[in-house]
Amino acid sequence: MSDGFSYELHATDGKARTGVIRTPRGDIRTPAFMPVGTAGTVKAMMPESVRETGADILLGNTYHLMLRPGAERVARLGGLHRFMNWDRPILTDSGGFQVMSLSDLRKLTEEGVTFRSHVDGSKHHLSPETSMEIQRLLGSDIVMCFDECPALPATEEQVAASMRMSMRWAQRSRDAFGDRPGHALFGIQQGGVTPALREESARALTEIGFDGYAIGGLAVGEGQEAMFGVLDYAPGMLPVDKPRYLMGVGKPADIVGAVARGVDMMDCVLPSRSGRTGQAFTRRGVVNIKNARHADDARPLDEACTCPACRSYSRAYLHHVFRAGEMISGMLLTWHNLHYFQQIMAGMRAAIAEGRFADWQADFDRGQAQGDIDPI
């Protein structure tokens, strides 16, 4: 366990857990939702505004930052926290997922991945060792192992071969990470939707030993039912005394379902991406502010919400600025979405601590099923 980094489990309710991850840069209350700051910014938000929504930690993307502005430049300028004006914890992903999904002409070997940048076509190489070095230069508090994310659909043989290579890469990541007091390294469980492969992966990671464990290879198009099918057993294969992180999730219902199955941390671009495209998540489901029904509606998005968009602006205004292509549209809707996601997390933390998570989840499901308020 890294000095200055620890996990305390405070309460459980069924499989749902609440606790705190302690880091030198501050505590992370769990279950935690991490807004995604892809290129050193949560799009359309100031860092202090992200903090105001209740976020304890942000996620940064190794792939994007290594290509632009470059990890060495970020290090010269004092590290990612100082560069982007966020003084609380940052988790960086390893770059593996973006290499697989964004880059051109990639070549995968046991050594690592060679690829061309989607930005300018320049050639790069990522391996467990280079990923650890880039994340060290960025200065993130939680570092992710370098793994391969096999594209689905894939045969069980392909998934098994990929998982075993990822486990070899996990050992190389651990060796390259070394001893970095105050910084943590998380391993990533792979194995697709096959319990035996997930179990094999969990055993391999536990033997290597990490500060936390992620559940990888989900939220890649397999659908909620298949994802929950894996989450019914996968978190329980991981050490109970370490944080469990489900990568790339998700919609509010996905997040609640994951926490109900024993997950502690999640991240997703959805609140910010949806905010920029006119979608707002509310207690009563998704609102599409672009729809004409909102043009004369003086009511807020959600009368119970305390975010700036709901406190000070009408649906009619939000509809107008979205239709007009005004920047404030993405700013207000992103703030609302991030605020709502953090309200969900706070609600779950309190419900688990008080032993009423099942009731809280039933209320959440009822609200989502109601649908939006009736048009005027």
Residue pairs with C-beta under 8 A, 6 or more apart in sequence:
1 211
2 180
2 181
2 182
2 183
2 184
2 185
2 211
3 181
3 182
4 22
4 23
4 24
4 181
4 182
5 21
5 22
5 23
5 24
5 141
5 182
5 183
5 184
5 211
6 21
6 22
7 19
7 20
7 21
7 22
7 212
7 241
7 242
7 243
8 19
8 20
8 22
9 17
9 18
9 19
9 240
9 241
10 18
10 19
10 20
10 353
11 17
11 18
11 19
11 352
11 353
11 355
12 18
12 352
13 351
13 352
13 355
13 356
13 357
13 358
14 260
14 357
14 358
15 235
15 236
15 260
15 261
15 262
16 31
16 259
16 260
16 262
16 348
16 352
16 357
17 30
17 31
17 259
17 262
17 264
17 352
18 29
18 30
18 31
18 348
18 349
18 352
18 353
19 30
19 264
20 27
20 28
20 29
20 30
21 27
21 28
21 30
21 32
21 89
21 212
21 243
21 264
21 265
22 28
23 89
23 141
23 142
23 182
23 184
24 141
24 182
25 81
25 87
25 88
25 89
25 141
26 56
26 88
26 89
27 56
28 56
28 57
28 89
28 265
29 56
29 345
29 349
30 243
30 264
30 265
30 349
31 255
31 259
31 263
31 264
31 265
31 266
31 345
31 348
31 349
31 352
32 56
32 57
32 264
32 265
32 266
32 345
33 55
33 255
33 265
33 266
33 267
33 268
33 341
33 342
33 344
33 345
34 55
34 57
34 58
34 59
34 91
34 265
34 266
34 267
35 42
35 45
35 50
35 53
35 55
35 58
35 59
35 267
35 271
35 272
35 338
35 341
36 42
36 58
36 59
36 61
36 267
36 268
36 269
36 272
37 50
37 58
37 59
37 60
37 61
37 84
37 86
37 90
38 60
38 61
38 64
38 269
39 61
39 64
39 65
39 68
40 60
40 65
40 69
40 74
40 80
40 83
40 84
41 84
42 50
42 58
42 272
42 334
42 338
43 272
43 273
43 276
43 330
43 334
44 272
44 275
44 276
44 327
44 330
44 331
44 334
44 335
45 272
45 331
45 334
45 335
45 338
47 84
47 85
47 86
48 85
49 335
50 58
50 86
50 338
51 86
51 88
53 307
53 335
53 338
53 339
53 341
53 342
54 339
54 342
54 343
54 345
54 346
55 338
55 342
56 88
56 89
57 88
57 89
57 90
57 91
57 141
57 142
58 86
58 88
58 89
58 90
58 91
59 90
59 91
59 92
59 93
59 267
60 80
60 84
60 90
60 91
60 92
60 93
60 138
60 140
61 92
61 93
61 95
61 98
62 71
62 92
62 93
62 94
62 95
62 98
62 131
62 134
62 135
62 138
63 93
63 95
63 97
63 98
63 99
63 102
63 103
63 126
64 98
65 71
65 74
65 80
65 92
65 134
65 138
66 95
66 124
66 126
66 134
67 117
67 118
67 119
67 120
67 122
67 124
68 119
71 133
71 134
71 137
71 138
72 137
74 80
74 83
74 137
74 138
74 139
75 137
75 138
75 139
77 83
79 138
79 139
80 86
80 90
80 92
80 138
80 139
80 140
81 87
81 88
81 90
81 139
89 141
89 142
90 138
90 139
90 140
90 141
90 142
91 140
91 141
91 142
91 143
91 144
91 186
91 267
92 135
92 138
92 140
92 142
92 143
92 144
93 144
93 247
94 131
94 135
94 143
94 144
94 145
94 146
94 147
94 173
94 188
95 126
95 131
95 134
95 146
96 113
96 126
96 131
96 146
96 147
96 148
96 149
97 149
97 247
97 248
99 106
99 113
99 115
99 126
100 106
100 148
100 149
100 151
101 149
102 118
103 115
103 116
103 117
103 118
104 115
104 116
104 118
104 121
105 115
105 116
106 113
106 114
106 115
106 116
107 113
107 114
107 115
108 148
110 165
110 168
111 127
112 125
112 126
112 127
112 128
112 129
112 130
112 146
113 125
113 126
113 127
113 148
114 123
114 124
114 125
115 123
115 124
115 125
115 126
116 122
116 123
116 124
117 123
117 124
126 146
127 146
127 172
128 145
128 146
128 169
128 170
128 172
128 173
128 176
129 172
129 176
131 146
131 173
132 143
132 146
132 173
132 176
132 177
133 176
135 143
135 144
136 143
136 180
140 183
141 182
141 183
141 184
142 183
142 184
142 185
142 186
142 211
142 212
143 177
143 183
143 184
143 185
143 186
144 185
144 186
144 188
144 214
145 166
145 169
145 170
145 173
145 174
145 185
145 186
145 187
145 188
145 210
146 169
146 172
146 173
147 166
147 169
147 170
147 188
147 190
147 216
148 162
148 165
148 166
148 169
148 190
149 216
149 217
149 220
150 158
150 159
150 162
150 192
150 217
151 220
152 192
152 220
152 221
152 222
154 162
154 192
156 192
156 194
156 197
159 190
159 191
159 192
159 194
159 197
159 217
160 191
160 194
160 197
162 190
163 190
163 191
163 192
163 197
163 200
163 201
166 188
166 190
166 201
166 216
167 190
167 201
167 204
167 205
170 187
170 188
170 204
170 205
170 208
171 208
173 185
173 187
174 185
174 187
174 208
174 209
174 210
177 185
184 211
184 212
185 210
185 211
186 210
186 211
186 212
186 213
186 214
186 243
186 245
187 205
187 208
187 210
187 212
187 213
187 214
188 205
188 213
188 214
188 215
188 216
188 247
189 198
189 201
189 202
189 205
189 213
189 214
189 215
189 216
189 217
189 234
189 237
189 238
190 197
190 198
190 201
190 216
190 217
191 197
191 198
191 199
191 200
191 201
191 217
192 198
192 217
193 222
193 226
193 229
193 230
195 233
198 230
198 233
198 234
198 237
199 237
202 213
202 234
202 237
202 238
205 213
205 238
206 238
206 239
210 242
211 242
211 243
212 242
212 243
212 244
212 245
212 265
213 238
213 239
213 242
213 243
213 244
213 245
214 244
214 245
214 246
214 247
215 230
215 231
215 234
215 235
215 238
215 244
215 245
215 246
215 247
215 263
216 247
218 227
218 230
218 231
218 246
218 247
218 248
218 249
219 227
219 246
219 247
219 248
219 249
219 250
219 254
219 268
220 248
224 253
224 254
224 257
227 249
227 254
228 257
228 261
231 246
231 257
231 258
231 261
231 262
231 263
232 261
235 244
235 261
235 262
235 263
236 262
238 244
243 264
243 265
244 262
244 263
244 264
244 265
245 263
245 264
245 265
245 266
246 258
246 263
246 265
246 266
247 266
247 267
248 267
248 268
249 255
249 258
249 266
249 267
249 268
250 258
250 266
250 268
250 270
251 268
251 270
251 281
252 281
252 340
252 341
252 344
252 364
252 368
253 365
253 368
255 266
255 341
255 344
255 345
256 344
256 348
256 361
256 364
258 266
259 348
259 352
260 357
260 361
270 337
271 281
271 334
271 337
271 338
271 340
271 341
272 334
272 337
272 338
274 280
274 281
274 286
274 333
274 337
275 330
275 332
275 333
275 334
275 335
275 336
275 337
275 338
276 329
276 330
276 333
276 334
278 288
278 289
278 290
278 322
278 329
278 333
279 286
279 287
279 288
279 289
279 333
279 337
280 286
280 287
280 289
280 301
280 309
280 318
280 333
280 336
280 337
280 340
281 287
281 336
281 337
281 340
281 341
282 301
282 302
282 305
282 340
282 372
283 302
283 304
283 305
283 340
283 367
283 368
284 302
284 367
284 368
284 370
284 371
284 372
284 373
285 367
285 368
285 369
285 370
285 371
285 372
287 294
287 301
287 315
287 372
289 301
289 315
289 318
289 319
289 322
289 329
289 333
290 319
290 322
290 323
291 319
292 319
293 375
293 376
294 315
294 316
294 318
294 319
295 316
295 319
295 320
296 316
296 376
297 314
297 315
297 316
297 319
297 375
297 376
298 314
298 315
298 316
299 314
299 315
299 373
299 376
300 309
300 310
300 311
300 313
300 314
300 315
301 309
301 310
301 315
301 318
301 336
302 310
302 336
302 340
303 310
305 311
305 336
305 339
305 340
305 343
306 339
307 335
307 336
307 339
307 340
308 332
308 335
308 336
309 318
309 332
309 333
309 335
309 336
310 336
313 332
318 329
318 332
318 333
321 328
321 329
321 332
322 329
322 333
344 364
347 360
347 364
348 357
348 360
351 357
351 359
351 360
351 361
